[in-house]
Amino acid sequence: MTILNGITRKGNCEIKNPNAHSPMGMRNRVIVERHTPDGKGGSMLAQRVVQKGNIMCSIGLDVLNNLLATSALAFTATNGWVQTGAIGTDATAPTFNDTALGASTASVIINAASMNLSDAGARTLEYQMTFDDALAYTINEVGLFASSLPINNCVAHSTLNATDVVIKGTADTVNVSHQIILSSV
């Protein structure tokens, strides 16, 4: 009998993982804030909606897989995992195979992303977007895209609950914080 019994060939003491594997989990959290003029030349927070646990789309998972495999950590507006953030009016529930929002209303180029530790000790990648156009619309959905346009290449797609819909007025500013949380499950 050698020390290799059970490791290189069947034997009495085959190696077993003492604990269950701890696979990586991923979920989305979207925070939408609507600011309205305060009558004094500034603005005030009029509404805040937090939507948790939305879908990571198949393209997003594919891009993440490729990103992690190549260690390409250049998150910029022209070379990165997420390049564009968008909001839309469609309330249809997202699916794994989504490539675009149901009805995109406005989009912004993502300039930077920050990596922070969450309260639970997991990593959070947060994309912050500001929509301050002079248009009025109802916000039902938020998306992140791996291209400079909010069409095709949808990385993540979230819809707001019917009771949390944000109605943007022409003078309102909407800040969206789309967080992707990486953690062990």
MARPADREN-134464 format. One record per residue (C-alpha): chain; z, x, y. Coordinates in steps of 0.25 Angstrom, whole numbers, plus 5000, padded with zeros to 4 digits. Layout:
BEGIN
A;Z;X;Y
...
//
This chain:
BEGIN
A;5000;5000;5000
A;4996;5005;5014
A;5000;5001;5028
A;4986;4995;5029
A;4989;4984;5018
A;4986;4971;5024
A;4979;4976;5036
A;4966;4982;5030
A;4967;4974;5017
A;4973;4963;5011
A;4988;4965;5008
A;5002;4960;5010
A;5003;4961;5025
A;4991;4957;5032
A;4992;4957;5047
A;4995;4943;5053
A;4996;4940;5068
A;5011;4937;5070
A;5008;4927;5081
A;4997;4917;5084
A;4986;4923;5092
A;4987;4920;5107
A;4973;4915;5111
A;4969;4915;5126
A;4969;4901;5133
A;4962;4897;5145
A;4963;4885;5154
A;4959;4881;5168
A;4967;4877;5180
A;4960;4871;5193
A;4968;4870;5206
A;4961;4862;5217
A;4967;4860;5231
A;4961;4852;5242
A;4965;4856;5256
A;4962;4847;5268
A;4964;4849;5283
A;4978;4848;5288
A;4974;4843;5302
A;4979;4856;5308
A;4967;4865;5305
A;4972;4869;5291
A;4972;4863;5278
A;4982;4857;5268
A;4982;4855;5253
A;4979;4841;5250
A;4977;4841;5235
A;4980;4851;5224
A;4975;4848;5209
A;4978;4857;5197
A;4970;4855;5185
A;4973;4862;5172
A;4967;4865;5158
A;4952;4863;5161
A;4941;4868;5152
A;4935;4882;5152
A;4920;4880;5150
A;4912;4888;5139
A;4905;4896;5149
A;4918;4900;5155
A;4924;4905;5142
A;4911;4912;5138
A;4911;4919;5152
A;4926;4923;5150
A;4923;4928;5136
A;4912;4937;5141
A;4921;4941;5153
A;4932;4945;5145
A;4923;4952;5135
A;4917;4961;5145
A;4930;4963;5154
A;4921;4959;5166
A;4932;4956;5176
A;4923;4955;5189
A;4927;4941;5194
A;4917;4941;5207
A;4908;4930;5212
A;4896;4937;5206
A;4902;4943;5193
A;4913;4936;5186
A;4917;4925;5177
A;4918;4914;5188
A;4909;4915;5200
A;4910;4900;5205
A;4920;4889;5207
A;4916;4875;5209
A;4921;4861;5211
A;4915;4848;5207
A;4916;4833;5207
A;4913;4829;5192
A;4926;4824;5184
A;4920;4826;5171
A;4929;4834;5161
A;4924;4848;5159
A;4919;4853;5146
A;4918;4866;5139
A;4903;4867;5141
A;4903;4864;5156
A;4893;4873;5163
A;4895;4867;5177
A;4904;4857;5185
A;4900;4842;5183
A;4897;4841;5198
A;4899;4854;5206
A;4903;4851;5221
A;4906;4865;5227
A;4907;4879;5222
A;4912;4893;5227
A;4910;4907;5222
A;4922;4913;5216
A;4926;4926;5223
A;4938;4931;5216
A;4947;4927;5205
A;4962;4931;5203
A;4969;4934;5190
A;4984;4930;5190
A;4995;4928;5181
A;4999;4913;5179
A;5013;4908;5178
A;5012;4908;5163
A;5008;4923;5163
A;4993;4919;5159
A;4981;4924;5167
A;4975;4915;5178
A;4961;4917;5184
A;4960;4909;5196
A;4948;4906;5204
A;4950;4900;5218
A;4940;4892;5225
A;4939;4885;5239
A;4930;4873;5242
A;4930;4870;5257
A;4916;4864;5259
A;4915;4852;5269
A;4911;4843;5257
A;4920;4832;5251
A;4920;4830;5236
A;4929;4827;5224
A;4933;4838;5215
A;4934;4835;5201
A;4930;4848;5194
A;4931;4863;5196
A;4923;4874;5189
A;4921;4889;5188
A;4908;4895;5186
A;4902;4909;5181
A;4891;4909;5190
A;4889;4908;5205
A;4885;4893;5204
A;4894;4881;5199
A;4883;4878;5188
A;4883;4883;5174
A;4892;4894;5170
A;4905;4885;5171
A;4917;4893;5168
A;4928;4883;5169
A;4927;4868;5173
A;4939;4859;5177
A;4940;4845;5181
A;4951;4839;5189
A;4959;4827;5184
A;4954;4813;5190
A;4968;4813;5198
A;4966;4827;5203
A;4952;4826;5209
A;4951;4833;5223
A;4944;4826;5234
A;4939;4836;5244
A;4936;4832;5258
A;4926;4838;5268
A;4938;4846;5275
A;4945;4850;5262
A;4946;4863;5255
A;4948;4864;5240
A;4954;4876;5234
A;4952;4877;5219
A;4959;4887;5210
A;4953;4887;5196
A;4962;4895;5186
A;4958;4900;5173
A;4971;4903;5165
A;4971;4913;5153
A;4983;4912;5144
A;4987;4913;5130
A;4989;4900;5123
//
